[in-house]
Amino acid sequence: MEAARLLTKLEKEDLRILMAIEIGMKRSEFVKVNDIRFYSRYPIEETLYRLNRVHKYDLIIRNSSKHDLGYTLNSKAYDLLALRALVEKGTIAQLGPLIGKGKESDVFSCMDDKENIFALKLYRMGRTSFKNIKKLRDLIGERTHMSWLYVNRLAAKKEYEALRSIYELNLNTPKPIGYNRHAVVMEYLRGKELVYYSDIDDPRYIFDKIISQIKHIYQKGNLIHGDLGEFNIVLDQQGNILIIDWLQSVPSDHPNARLLLLRDIQNLCNFFRKKYRIISNPDDIVKSFFTNKT
């Protein structure tokens, strides 16, 4: 990742300028030079010098079409700020290769100083995601102006908190290690999404295990995934399961909780029926969530 390589080249003053722009982006997409000067507490000469430096490193976007010159961070700059914070905290020490890429996130391998292997997830919900505003409604509320940085930050926080709640249920799922801005660090499960398996041993056992985990998360963790399918269930060779992508999750007391739970179960039942000929009744499964407390 280019952002990781730039960490060693930037000076602390450069990073301060980037953070000043980050602060300003809470109010507007492009931050005026005078506002950057104010947030950074630098003289105007130093502010302009640092802006030129980080612009040459392709970390900011300049908007000169309006009367007032303004700057905004790009995703590379946001990656850099998150990585720097995680390194300073001792959460990670080395970044590895890209191991997963989705519509809304990238996943890299990484390690800490003790060579523990983690997965680093970076949310990538850019401006195009705002077209699907209903998907983000529970996350951002009714606010009309929302920085894409802040949306990704909220998404990472929600994912981390969901994973932490699930980990506390002792379901043999990876431990969430930490998060910063749009980045979430968790223990690495050496598996792949269910959809990418051409075949699995004993699909009925895996199906029942997934249902059991969903039920346990619902009953003890009070969470419903809200967008469950074969693309966000990770399975390893030992049969361990990790349900990922909790962006659309809702609490069990949500007004549409039962409807969303049924939809999740239907998606899972349809996948196993079509691919592995596992016949099940989604309505009966959902009923068991309310009658059989684990």
One Martini backbone bead per residue (centre of mass of N, CA, C, O) as a GRO file, in nm:
protein
  294
    1MET     BB    1   0.096   0.037   0.023
    2GLU     BB    2   0.148   0.369  -0.025
    3ALA     BB    3   0.088   0.489   0.256
    4ALA     BB    4   0.303   0.322   0.409
    5ARG     BB    5   0.553   0.435   0.252
    6LEU     BB    6   0.502   0.744   0.336
    7LEU     BB    7   0.552   0.748   0.645
    8THR     BB    8   0.876   0.788   0.621
    9LYS     BB    9   0.858   1.078   0.456
   10LEU     BB   10   0.702   1.222   0.660
   11GLU     BB   11   0.635   1.488   0.853
   12LYS     BB   12   0.479   1.610   1.126
   13GLU     BB   13   0.378   1.865   0.975
   14ASP     BB   14   0.228   1.716   0.753
   15LEU     BB   15   0.028   1.566   0.938
   16ARG     BB   16  -0.099   1.822   1.058
   17ILE     BB   17  -0.225   1.919   0.795
   18LEU     BB   18  -0.406   1.674   0.747
   19MET     BB   19  -0.564   1.707   1.017
   20ALA     BB   20  -0.676   1.987   0.950
   21ILE     BB   21  -0.844   1.895   0.709
   22GLU     BB   22  -1.011   1.688   0.859
   23ILE     BB   23  -1.155   1.890   1.040
   24GLY     BB   24  -1.276   2.070   0.808
   25MET     BB   25  -1.456   1.830   0.675
   26LYS     BB   26  -1.699   1.857   0.877
   27ARG     BB   27  -1.810   2.124   0.707
   28SER     BB   28  -1.645   2.059   0.433
   29GLU     BB   29  -1.504   1.932   0.157
   30PHE     BB   30  -1.352   2.205   0.128
   31VAL     BB   31  -1.062   2.361   0.263
   32LYS     BB   32  -0.950   2.644   0.356
   33VAL     BB   33  -0.653   2.787   0.410
   34ASN     BB   34  -0.729   2.951   0.667
   35ASP     BB   35  -0.840   2.701   0.815
   36ILE     BB   36  -0.583   2.536   0.813
   37ARG     BB   37  -0.419   2.739   0.971
   38PHE     BB   38  -0.596   2.732   1.225
   39TYR     BB   39  -0.584   2.419   1.290
   40SER     BB   40  -0.257   2.403   1.284
   41ARG     BB   41  -0.103   2.671   1.393
   42TYR     BB   42   0.017   2.807   1.143
   43PRO     BB   43   0.166   2.987   0.944
   44ILE     BB   44   0.108   3.066   0.623
   45GLU     BB   45   0.382   2.975   0.509
   46GLU     BB   46   0.378   2.689   0.632
   47THR     BB   47   0.111   2.599   0.516
   48LEU     BB   48   0.188   2.621   0.214
   49TYR     BB   49   0.432   2.434   0.223
   50ARG     BB   50   0.279   2.178   0.324
   51LEU     BB   51   0.071   2.164   0.098
   52ASN     BB   52   0.278   2.117  -0.128
   53ARG     BB   53   0.395   1.854  -0.022
   54VAL     BB   54   0.130   1.677  -0.004
   55HIS     BB   55   0.055   1.724  -0.301
   56LYS     BB   56   0.307   1.577  -0.424
   57TYR     BB   57   0.209   1.302  -0.270
   58ASP     BB   58  -0.097   1.263  -0.326
   59LEU     BB   59  -0.308   1.355  -0.054
   60ILE     BB   60  -0.450   1.591  -0.213
   61ILE     BB   61  -0.721   1.807  -0.318
   62ARG     BB   62  -0.763   2.066  -0.547
   63ASN     BB   63  -0.974   2.370  -0.538
   64SER     BB   64  -0.978   2.631  -0.806
   65SER     BB   65  -1.277   2.710  -0.911
   66LYS     BB   66  -1.290   2.897  -0.688
   67HIS     BB   67  -1.214   3.172  -0.512
   68ASP     BB   68  -1.144   2.970  -0.286
   69LEU     BB   69  -0.898   2.790  -0.179
   70GLY     BB   70  -0.901   2.424  -0.163
   71TYR     BB   71  -0.901   2.119   0.046
   72THR     BB   72  -0.877   1.754   0.022
   73LEU     BB   73  -0.889   1.440   0.105
   74ASN     BB   74  -0.779   1.134   0.034
   75SER     BB   75  -0.761   0.796   0.083
   76LYS     BB   76  -0.455   0.790   0.131
   77ALA     BB   77  -0.449   0.989   0.370
   78TYR     BB   78  -0.641   0.826   0.554
   79ASP     BB   79  -0.467   0.578   0.570
   80LEU     BB   80  -0.220   0.714   0.693
   81LEU     BB   81  -0.351   0.814   0.959
   82ALA     BB   82  -0.441   0.536   1.059
   83LEU     BB   83  -0.167   0.388   1.055
   84ARG     BB   84  -0.017   0.577   1.244
   85ALA     BB   85  -0.200   0.531   1.492
   86LEU     BB   86  -0.159   0.219   1.509
   87VAL     BB   87   0.148   0.229   1.545
   88GLU     BB   88   0.163   0.415   1.798
   89LYS     BB   89  -0.015   0.203   1.971
   90GLY     BB   90   0.086  -0.103   1.879
   91THR     BB   91  -0.112  -0.268   1.696
   92ILE     BB   92   0.091  -0.223   1.457
   93ALA     BB   93   0.399  -0.283   1.234
   94GLN     BB   94   0.296  -0.447   0.975
   95LEU     BB   95   0.234  -0.466   0.623
   96GLY     BB   96   0.062  -0.650   0.401
   97PRO     BB   97  -0.122  -0.794   0.183
   98LEU     BB   98  -0.380  -0.827  -0.014
   99ILE     BB   99  -0.687  -1.040   0.077
  100GLY     BB  100  -0.930  -0.828   0.018
  101LYS     BB  101  -1.217  -0.726  -0.202
  102GLY     BB  102  -1.470  -0.481  -0.202
  103LYS     BB  103  -1.708  -0.238  -0.231
  104GLU     BB  104  -1.639  -0.120   0.092
  105SER     BB  105  -1.351  -0.283   0.106
  106ASP     BB  106  -1.026  -0.354   0.245
  107VAL     BB  107  -0.791  -0.635   0.297
  108PHE     BB  108  -0.518  -0.680   0.520
  109SER     BB  109  -0.229  -0.784   0.623
  110CYS     BB  110  -0.080  -0.809   0.960
  111MET     BB  111   0.149  -0.697   1.226
  112ASP     BB  112   0.309  -0.714   1.516
  113ASP     BB  113   0.586  -0.721   1.723
  114LYS     BB  114   0.503  -1.046   1.781
  115GLU     BB  115   0.386  -1.172   1.504
  116ASN     BB  116   0.096  -1.122   1.488
  117ILE     BB  117  -0.179  -1.206   1.293
  118PHE     BB  118  -0.372  -0.981   1.098
  119ALA     BB  119  -0.660  -0.790   1.009
  120LEU     BB  120  -0.711  -0.515   0.776
  121LYS     BB  121  -0.984  -0.291   0.763
  122LEU     BB  122  -1.091  -0.076   0.489
  123TYR     BB  123  -1.299   0.164   0.431
  124ARG     BB  124  -1.472   0.257   0.088
  125MET     BB  125  -1.700   0.480   0.120
  126GLY     BB  126  -1.785   0.683  -0.110
  127ARG     BB  127  -1.972   0.894  -0.295
  128THR     BB  128  -2.142   0.666  -0.438
  129SER     BB  129  -2.289   0.559  -0.173
  130PHE     BB  130  -2.503   0.800  -0.147
  131LYS     BB  131  -2.715   0.681  -0.340
  132ASN     BB  132  -2.751   0.461  -0.099
  133ILE     BB  133  -2.898   0.598   0.163
  134LYS     BB  134  -3.063   0.372   0.305
  135LYS     BB  135  -2.815   0.203   0.401
  136LEU     BB  136  -2.713   0.468   0.591
  137ARG     BB  137  -2.937   0.576   0.784
  138ASP     BB  138  -2.860   0.440   1.062
  139LEU     BB  139  -2.575   0.585   1.064
  140ILE     BB  140  -2.651   0.915   0.987
  141GLY     BB  141  -2.939   0.975   0.961
  142GLU     BB  142  -3.064   1.311   0.865
  143ARG     BB  143  -2.816   1.409   0.745
  144THR     BB  144  -2.697   1.591   0.463
  145HIS     BB  145  -2.410   1.643   0.569
  146MET     BB  146  -2.131   1.415   0.479
  147SER     BB  147  -1.844   1.291   0.528
  148TRP     BB  148  -1.673   1.023   0.404
  149LEU     BB  149  -1.495   0.991   0.649
  150TYR     BB  150  -1.720   0.966   0.865
  151VAL     BB  151  -1.866   0.723   0.751
  152ASN     BB  152  -1.622   0.529   0.775
  153ARG     BB  153  -1.588   0.564   1.077
  154LEU     BB  154  -1.867   0.457   1.160
  155ALA     BB  155  -1.835   0.179   1.030
  156ALA     BB  156  -1.589   0.083   1.194
  157LYS     BB  157  -1.717   0.111   1.472
  158LYS     BB  158  -1.952  -0.083   1.426
  159GLU     BB  159  -1.784  -0.332   1.358
  160TYR     BB  160  -1.616  -0.346   1.617
  161GLU     BB  161  -1.853  -0.364   1.823
  162ALA     BB  162  -1.975  -0.622   1.708
  163LEU     BB  163  -1.722  -0.806   1.735
  164ARG     BB  164  -1.695  -0.771   2.040
  165SER     BB  165  -1.968  -0.891   2.120
  166ILE     BB  166  -1.918  -1.169   1.984
  167TYR     BB  167  -1.655  -1.254   2.129
  168GLU     BB  168  -1.795  -1.261   2.422
  169LEU     BB  169  -1.958  -1.543   2.332
  170ASN     BB  170  -1.769  -1.781   2.255
  171LEU     BB  171  -1.742  -1.854   1.905
  172ASN     BB  172  -1.459  -1.872   1.765
  173THR     BB  173  -1.380  -1.576   1.705
  174PRO     BB  174  -1.219  -1.318   1.621
  175LYS     BB  175  -1.034  -1.075   1.763
  176PRO     BB  176  -1.065  -0.755   1.836
  177ILE     BB  177  -0.808  -0.505   1.850
  178GLY     BB  178  -0.888  -0.241   1.668
  179TYR     BB  179  -0.937   0.121   1.594
  180ASN     BB  180  -0.915   0.374   1.318
  181ARG     BB  181  -1.131   0.532   1.181
  182HIS     BB  182  -1.154   0.313   0.890
  183ALA     BB  183  -1.006   0.099   1.083
  184VAL     BB  184  -0.982  -0.263   1.131
  185VAL     BB  185  -0.860  -0.490   1.383
  186MET     BB  186  -0.802  -0.849   1.352
  187GLU     BB  187  -0.803  -1.153   1.371
  188TYR     BB  188  -0.696  -1.418   1.167
  189LEU     BB  189  -0.892  -1.594   0.936
  190ARG     BB  190  -0.816  -1.892   0.752
  191GLY     BB  191  -1.031  -1.807   0.509
  192LYS     BB  192  -1.352  -1.799   0.333
  193GLU     BB  193  -1.605  -1.736   0.162
  194LEU     BB  194  -1.870  -1.935   0.098
  195VAL     BB  195  -1.899  -1.871  -0.214
  196TYR     BB  196  -1.586  -1.988  -0.280
  197TYR     BB  197  -1.690  -2.270  -0.246
  198SER     BB  198  -1.730  -2.562  -0.424
  199ASP     BB  199  -1.698  -2.727  -0.148
  200ILE     BB  200  -1.825  -2.909   0.145
  201ASP     BB  201  -1.810  -3.067   0.432
  202ASP     BB  202  -2.090  -3.117   0.564
  203PRO     BB  203  -2.330  -2.893   0.513
  204ARG     BB  204  -2.528  -2.941   0.745
  205TYR     BB  205  -2.332  -2.873   0.974
  206ILE     BB  206  -2.271  -2.582   0.880
  207PHE     BB  207  -2.556  -2.478   0.880
  208ASP     BB  208  -2.615  -2.533   1.182
  209LYS     BB  209  -2.381  -2.357   1.286
  210ILE     BB  210  -2.477  -2.089   1.176
  211ILE     BB  211  -2.751  -2.083   1.310
  212SER     BB  212  -2.641  -2.100   1.598
  213GLN     BB  213  -2.486  -1.832   1.583
  214ILE     BB  214  -2.718  -1.644   1.517
  215LYS     BB  215  -2.883  -1.715   1.768
  216HIS     BB  216  -2.672  -1.633   1.980
  217ILE     BB  217  -2.645  -1.337   1.889
  218TYR     BB  218  -2.941  -1.269   1.936
  219GLN     BB  219  -2.984  -1.369   2.240
  220LYS     BB  220  -2.695  -1.250   2.367
  221GLY     BB  221  -2.624  -0.987   2.164
  222ASN     BB  222  -2.868  -0.838   2.023
  223LEU     BB  223  -2.825  -0.926   1.706
  224ILE     BB  224  -2.868  -0.822   1.360
  225HIS     BB  225  -2.741  -0.814   1.058
  226GLY     BB  226  -2.935  -0.742   0.771
  227ASP     BB  227  -2.708  -0.887   0.532
  228LEU     BB  228  -2.720  -1.190   0.488
  229GLY     BB  229  -2.469  -1.414   0.335
  230GLU     BB  230  -2.226  -1.578   0.141
  231PHE     BB  231  -2.031  -1.309   0.150
  232ASN     BB  232  -2.044  -1.288   0.504
  233ILE     BB  233  -1.919  -1.591   0.538
  234VAL     BB  234  -1.659  -1.732   0.717
  235LEU     BB  235  -1.450  -2.023   0.637
  236ASP     BB  236  -1.265  -2.278   0.766
  237GLN     BB  237  -1.107  -2.592   0.787
  238GLN     BB  238  -1.227  -2.623   1.101
  239GLY     BB  239  -1.525  -2.468   1.105
  240ASN     BB  240  -1.494  -2.181   1.141
  241ILE     BB  241  -1.685  -1.878   1.214
  242LEU     BB  242  -1.742  -1.560   1.031
  243ILE     BB  243  -1.927  -1.273   1.066
  244ILE     BB  244  -1.954  -1.009   0.843
  245ASP     BB  245  -2.059  -0.705   0.782
  246TRP     BB  246  -2.221  -0.483   1.017
  247LEU     BB  247  -2.353  -0.218   0.896
  248GLN     BB  248  -2.679  -0.330   0.907
  249SER     BB  249  -2.716  -0.364   1.191
  250VAL     BB  250  -2.945  -0.460   1.457
  251PRO     BB  251  -3.131  -0.465   1.715
  252SER     BB  252  -3.364  -0.680   1.867
  253ASP     BB  253  -3.561  -0.405   1.920
  254HIS     BB  254  -3.633  -0.355   1.648
  255PRO     BB  255  -3.913  -0.299   1.463
  256ASN     BB  256  -3.776  -0.504   1.219
  257ALA     BB  257  -3.643  -0.761   1.337
  258ARG     BB  258  -3.801  -1.011   1.232
  259LEU     BB  259  -3.780  -0.946   0.931
  260LEU     BB  260  -3.466  -0.940   0.915
  261LEU     BB  261  -3.418  -1.222   1.025
  262LEU     BB  262  -3.576  -1.374   0.806
  263ARG     BB  263  -3.407  -1.277   0.567
  264ASP     BB  264  -3.141  -1.401   0.656
  265ILE     BB  265  -3.243  -1.697   0.665
  266GLN     BB  266  -3.339  -1.715   0.372
  267ASN     BB  267  -3.068  -1.671   0.238
  268LEU     BB  268  -2.933  -1.921   0.360
  269CYS     BB  269  -3.137  -2.138   0.267
  270ASN     BB  270  -3.114  -2.085  -0.039
  271PHE     BB  271  -2.817  -2.149  -0.071
  272PHE     BB  272  -2.823  -2.448   0.044
  273ARG     BB  273  -3.038  -2.552  -0.153
  274LYS     BB  274  -2.895  -2.491  -0.430
  275LYS     BB  275  -2.599  -2.617  -0.360
  276TYR     BB  276  -2.682  -2.870  -0.122
  277ARG     BB  277  -2.983  -2.965  -0.069
  278ILE     BB  278  -3.092  -2.803   0.181
  279ILE     BB  279  -3.371  -2.849   0.375
  280SER     BB  280  -3.574  -2.568   0.492
  281ASN     BB  281  -3.743  -2.358   0.748
  282PRO     BB  282  -3.741  -2.031   0.818
  283ASP     BB  283  -3.984  -2.001   1.014
  284ASP     BB  284  -3.895  -2.221   1.217
  285ILE     BB  285  -3.623  -2.103   1.287
  286VAL     BB  286  -3.724  -1.834   1.400
  287LYS     BB  287  -3.904  -1.951   1.622
  288SER     BB  288  -3.662  -2.082   1.782
  289PHE     BB  289  -3.548  -1.809   1.888
  290PHE     BB  290  -3.811  -1.776   2.094
  291THR     BB  291  -3.830  -2.082   2.229
  292ASN     BB  292  -3.501  -2.141   2.226
  293LYS     BB  293  -3.302  -2.083   2.481
  294THR     BB  294  -2.940  -2.072   2.521
   0.00000   0.00000   0.00000
